[in-house]
């Protein structure tokens, strides 16, 4: 069986097979090669390396030997030619652009690229329109120009490549962790230390495949590292700066959830509940008003640094914290000030 799903990486298909009772021990990549005629063994092995191959709900390597009764599932990206990117005239906040790169300040609520349920209105659709007359731009690439990503409801900076050479050079920087990214977030509670580092192996949750979780070893996912610094304590919430050493999907959101400080109003990871504070009705109403004011996880990709793929010059960009988060912080400051009077 198979079905389609969408995430920050684009479109993929889910396949699931139950191993027959009479099946002899066989490497899972070879087992799947016989089932999936449209995908090579290398592609199956690549999916395993990316944490997209599972036996009975647990991530496995491509050398796993299938056993009778095993339920094998895999997520396979659609071939490029099956995805059509429709250019759409959608406004973009372009902070910088030359012949090789674009730096965009993405608004919260905009999906980065098409997936199931989001085939239009995405940043990629907007970029395809913006670069429709660029000779080297491949509009039907499922990730045109993208070398990193941010979640739909996270605002902030993204760099996009305008040709394949620039994309290769930028992707290498992100892979080797020579690019720099900092985020600003509002999280629940006061952290024990003013600075710190959160680490762990991140992968898809075994309970809910749509979200991520931390695991005790590499069989559950990939290593992830977030460094943080507390910028401001506002009573029952804190403003933190996060520097990414790795860039896993939902990394900051999962990391702060794991230490008991979910991002404010992060519905996916439990931050849309009142997790700190009093039981007074006035306080509950205040927090509810804050949720309505900032109806998303309070997370902004504030700075971005990288070497230009052609000139080698180091480029640093900064963006203003968006209005909803600024107002959220202002209201918490006022609440604390009034409480201390």
C-alpha positions as CSV (number, residue, x, y, z in Angstrom):
1,X,0.0,0.0,0.0
2,X,1.1,3.6,-0.5
3,X,-0.1,7.1,0.2
4,X,1.2,10.6,-0.3
5,X,2.4,13.1,2.3
6,X,4.0,16.5,2.5
7,X,6.7,17.9,4.7
8,X,9.4,20.5,4.6
9,X,11.4,18.3,2.2
10,X,8.7,18.2,-0.5
11,X,6.6,15.3,-1.8
12,X,7.1,11.7,-0.9
13,X,5.2,8.4,-0.9
14,X,4.7,6.0,1.9
15,X,4.9,2.3,1.2
16,X,4.1,-0.5,3.6
17,X,4.6,-4.3,3.2
18,X,4.0,-7.2,5.6
19,X,6.6,-9.9,5.2
20,X,5.1,-13.3,4.2
21,X,5.2,-16.2,6.7
22,X,7.4,-18.2,4.4
23,X,10.0,-15.5,3.7
24,X,13.6,-16.5,4.3
25,X,16.1,-14.1,5.8
26,X,16.8,-11.3,3.2
27,X,18.3,-7.9,3.3
28,X,15.6,-5.3,3.5
29,X,17.0,-3.2,0.6
30,X,16.9,-6.3,-1.7
31,X,13.4,-7.2,-0.4
32,X,12.1,-3.8,-1.3
33,X,13.9,-3.8,-4.7
34,X,11.6,-6.7,-5.6
35,X,8.5,-4.7,-4.4
36,X,9.3,-1.2,-5.7
37,X,10.1,-1.4,-9.4
38,X,10.3,2.4,-9.8
39,X,13.1,2.9,-7.3
40,X,16.7,1.6,-7.4
41,X,18.5,-0.1,-4.6
42,X,20.7,2.9,-4.1
43,X,17.6,5.1,-3.6
44,X,16.3,2.6,-1.0
45,X,19.7,2.7,0.8
46,X,19.6,6.5,0.7
47,X,16.2,6.5,2.3
48,X,17.5,4.2,5.1
49,X,20.4,6.6,5.7
50,X,17.9,9.5,6.0
51,X,15.9,7.6,8.6
52,X,13.0,6.9,6.3
53,X,13.1,3.1,6.4
54,X,11.3,1.2,9.2
55,X,10.6,-2.3,10.5
56,X,7.7,-2.5,12.9
57,X,7.8,1.3,13.4
58,X,11.5,1.4,14.3
59,X,14.1,3.0,12.0
60,X,16.5,0.5,10.5
61,X,19.5,0.3,8.3
62,X,19.5,-1.1,4.7
63,X,21.3,-4.3,5.9
64,X,18.5,-5.3,8.2
65,X,17.3,-8.9,7.5
66,X,13.6,-9.1,7.2
67,X,11.7,-11.8,9.1
68,X,8.3,-13.4,8.6
69,X,5.6,-11.1,10.0
70,X,7.7,-7.9,9.9
71,X,5.9,-4.8,8.8
72,X,8.3,-2.9,6.5
73,X,7.6,0.8,5.7
74,X,9.6,3.3,3.7
75,X,9.2,6.9,2.6
76,X,10.4,7.6,-0.9
77,X,10.6,11.0,-2.6
78,X,8.7,11.5,-5.8
79,X,10.9,11.6,-8.9
80,X,11.5,15.2,-10.0
81,X,9.5,14.9,-13.2
82,X,6.4,14.0,-11.2
83,X,6.3,17.4,-9.5
84,X,5.2,20.5,-11.4
85,X,6.0,23.8,-9.8
86,X,3.5,26.5,-10.9
87,X,4.9,30.0,-10.8
88,X,2.6,32.3,-8.9
89,X,2.8,36.1,-8.5
90,X,3.1,36.1,-4.7
91,X,5.0,39.0,-3.0
92,X,8.4,38.1,-1.6
93,X,10.4,40.1,1.0
94,X,13.8,39.9,-0.8
95,X,16.6,41.4,1.4
96,X,19.4,40.7,-1.1
97,X,19.7,39.4,-4.7
98,X,22.4,39.0,-7.3
99,X,23.1,36.7,-10.2
100,X,23.7,33.7,-7.9
101,X,21.7,34.0,-4.7
102,X,18.6,35.5,-3.0
103,X,18.1,36.1,0.7
104,X,14.4,36.1,1.6
105,X,12.7,37.1,4.9
106,X,9.8,34.6,5.0
107,X,6.5,35.5,6.7
108,X,5.0,33.1,9.2
109,X,2.2,31.0,7.7
110,X,3.9,30.5,4.3
111,X,4.8,26.9,3.4
112,X,8.3,26.7,2.0
113,X,7.5,24.3,-0.9
114,X,4.6,22.2,-2.2
115,X,3.4,19.1,-0.5
116,X,0.2,17.2,-0.1
117,X,-2.4,19.7,0.8
118,X,-0.2,22.7,-0.1
119,X,0.3,22.6,-3.9
120,X,0.1,26.4,-4.3
121,X,0.8,29.6,-2.5
122,X,4.2,28.4,-1.2
123,X,7.5,30.2,-1.2
124,X,8.7,28.0,-4.0
125,X,5.8,29.0,-6.2
126,X,6.6,32.6,-5.5
127,X,10.3,32.1,-6.3
128,X,9.4,30.3,-9.5
129,X,7.5,33.4,-10.6
130,X,10.2,35.8,-9.4
131,X,12.9,33.8,-11.4
132,X,10.8,32.7,-14.3
133,X,13.1,34.5,-16.8
134,X,16.3,33.3,-15.3
135,X,17.9,30.9,-17.8
136,X,19.6,28.6,-15.4
137,X,16.7,28.3,-12.9
138,X,15.1,24.9,-13.0
139,X,11.5,25.6,-12.0
140,X,10.5,21.9,-12.0
141,X,13.2,20.9,-9.5
142,X,11.1,19.9,-6.5
143,X,13.4,22.1,-4.3
144,X,14.4,24.9,-6.7
145,X,17.3,26.7,-5.2
146,X,16.6,25.5,-1.6
147,X,19.6,24.4,0.5
148,X,17.8,24.7,3.9
149,X,14.3,25.3,5.2
150,X,12.2,26.7,8.0
151,X,8.8,25.6,9.1
152,X,5.5,27.0,7.8
153,X,4.7,29.0,11.0
154,X,8.3,30.0,11.7
155,X,9.3,33.4,10.2
156,X,12.7,34.5,9.1
157,X,15.7,34.3,6.7
158,X,16.3,31.8,3.9
159,X,19.0,31.8,1.2
160,X,18.2,30.4,-2.2
161,X,20.5,29.6,-5.1
162,X,19.7,30.9,-8.6
163,X,21.7,28.2,-10.4
164,X,23.0,24.7,-9.9
165,X,26.6,25.8,-9.2
166,X,25.5,28.2,-6.5
167,X,23.2,25.5,-5.0
168,X,26.0,23.0,-4.8
169,X,28.3,25.4,-3.1
170,X,25.8,26.6,-0.6
171,X,24.6,23.1,0.2
172,X,28.2,22.2,1.0
173,X,28.4,25.0,3.5
174,X,25.2,23.8,5.3
175,X,26.3,20.2,5.2
176,X,29.8,21.0,6.7
177,X,28.2,23.5,9.2
178,X,30.2,26.5,8.0
179,X,27.1,28.6,7.6
180,X,25.7,30.3,10.6
181,X,22.1,30.7,11.8
182,X,20.6,32.2,14.9
183,X,16.9,32.2,15.9
184,X,14.9,34.1,18.6
185,X,12.2,32.2,20.4
186,X,9.8,32.7,23.3
187,X,9.7,29.6,25.5
188,X,7.7,28.7,28.5
189,X,9.4,29.0,31.9
190,X,12.7,30.1,33.3
191,X,15.7,28.0,32.2
192,X,18.1,26.8,35.0
193,X,21.2,28.2,33.2
194,X,21.6,31.4,31.2
195,X,23.4,29.6,28.5
196,X,23.5,25.9,27.4
197,X,23.5,23.3,24.7
198,X,20.8,20.8,23.9
199,X,21.7,17.6,22.0
200,X,20.2,14.3,21.0
201,X,19.4,11.9,18.2
202,X,16.4,13.3,16.3
203,X,14.0,11.3,14.2
204,X,10.3,10.7,13.5
205,X,8.3,9.9,16.6
206,X,7.3,6.3,16.9
207,X,3.9,7.3,18.2
208,X,3.1,10.0,15.6
209,X,5.1,10.0,12.3
210,X,4.2,13.7,11.7
211,X,6.3,15.0,14.5
212,X,9.9,14.5,15.7
213,X,11.3,13.2,18.9
214,X,14.7,12.6,20.6
215,X,16.2,9.1,20.9
216,X,18.9,7.6,23.0
217,X,21.1,6.4,20.1
218,X,21.6,6.8,16.3
219,X,19.1,4.0,15.5
220,X,16.3,6.5,16.2
221,X,17.6,9.4,14.1
222,X,20.4,11.9,13.4
223,X,22.6,13.8,15.9
224,X,21.3,17.3,16.6
225,X,22.9,20.3,18.5
226,X,21.3,23.6,19.6
227,X,23.2,26.2,21.6
228,X,21.1,28.8,23.4
229,X,21.4,32.0,25.4
230,X,18.7,33.6,27.5
231,X,18.1,37.1,26.4
232,X,15.3,38.1,28.7
233,X,13.2,36.6,31.5
234,X,9.6,37.7,31.5
235,X,8.0,36.0,34.5
236,X,6.6,32.8,33.2
237,X,8.2,32.9,29.8
238,X,11.8,33.6,28.5
239,X,13.2,35.0,25.3
240,X,16.1,32.9,24.1
241,X,18.6,33.1,21.2
242,X,19.4,29.8,19.6
243,X,22.4,29.0,17.4
244,X,22.0,25.9,15.3
245,X,25.0,23.6,14.9
246,X,22.8,21.1,12.9
247,X,19.6,21.7,11.1
248,X,17.1,19.0,11.7
249,X,13.4,19.3,11.0
250,X,11.6,21.0,14.0
251,X,15.0,21.0,15.8
252,X,14.6,24.0,18.1
253,X,10.9,23.1,18.9
254,X,11.8,19.5,19.8
255,X,14.9,20.4,21.8
256,X,13.1,22.9,24.1
257,X,10.2,20.5,24.5
258,X,12.7,17.9,25.6
259,X,14.0,20.1,28.5
260,X,10.5,21.1,29.6
261,X,10.3,24.5,28.0
262,X,8.2,24.2,24.8
263,X,8.0,27.2,22.5
264,X,5.1,29.6,23.3
265,X,2.0,28.6,21.4
266,X,3.6,25.7,19.6
267,X,0.5,23.5,19.1
268,X,2.5,20.5,17.8
269,X,4.8,20.2,20.8
270,X,2.4,21.3,23.6
271,X,3.3,25.0,23.9
272,X,-0.3,26.1,23.3
273,X,-1.3,25.2,26.8
274,X,-0.7,27.3,30.0
275,X,2.4,25.6,31.3
276,X,3.6,28.1,33.9
277,X,1.9,30.7,36.0
278,X,-1.1,31.2,38.3
279,X,-4.6,29.8,38.4
280,X,-6.3,33.2,38.4
281,X,-8.9,33.9,35.8
282,X,-7.3,37.2,34.8
283,X,-4.0,35.4,34.1
284,X,-5.6,32.7,32.1
285,X,-7.4,35.4,30.0
286,X,-4.1,37.3,29.6
287,X,-2.3,34.2,28.2
288,X,-5.3,33.4,25.9
289,X,-5.0,36.9,24.5
290,X,-1.3,36.3,23.9
291,X,-2.1,33.1,22.1
292,X,-4.5,35.0,19.8
293,X,-2.0,37.8,19.3
294,X,0.8,35.4,18.2
295,X,-1.2,32.4,16.7
296,X,1.9,30.3,16.0
297,X,5.0,29.0,17.6
298,X,7.0,32.1,18.7
299,X,10.1,31.4,16.6
300,X,12.0,33.7,14.2
301,X,15.1,32.9,12.0
302,X,16.8,36.2,12.8
303,X,20.3,36.0,11.3
304,X,22.0,34.1,8.5
305,X,25.7,34.0,7.5
306,X,27.4,32.2,4.6
307,X,30.2,32.6,2.1
308,X,29.1,33.8,-1.3
309,X,29.2,30.8,-3.7
310,X,31.1,32.8,-6.4
311,X,33.1,35.6,-4.6
312,X,33.9,33.7,-1.4
313,X,33.0,36.9,0.5
314,X,31.3,36.2,3.9
315,X,27.8,37.6,4.0
316,X,25.8,38.3,7.1
317,X,22.1,39.2,7.2
318,X,19.9,40.3,10.1
319,X,16.1,40.6,10.2
320,X,13.8,42.4,12.5
321,X,11.7,40.3,14.9
322,X,8.2,40.3,13.4
323,X,5.4,42.4,14.8
324,X,3.4,39.6,16.4
325,X,6.4,38.4,18.5
326,X,7.5,41.9,19.4
327,X,4.0,42.7,20.7
328,X,3.9,39.3,22.5
329,X,7.1,40.3,24.4
330,X,5.9,43.8,25.1
331,X,2.7,42.4,26.7
332,X,4.7,40.1,28.9
333,X,7.0,42.9,30.0
334,X,3.9,45.0,30.9
335,X,2.4,42.1,32.8
336,X,5.5,41.6,34.9
337,X,5.9,45.3,35.5
338,X,2.3,45.6,36.7
339,X,2.7,42.6,38.9
340,X,5.8,44.0,40.6
341,X,4.2,47.4,41.4
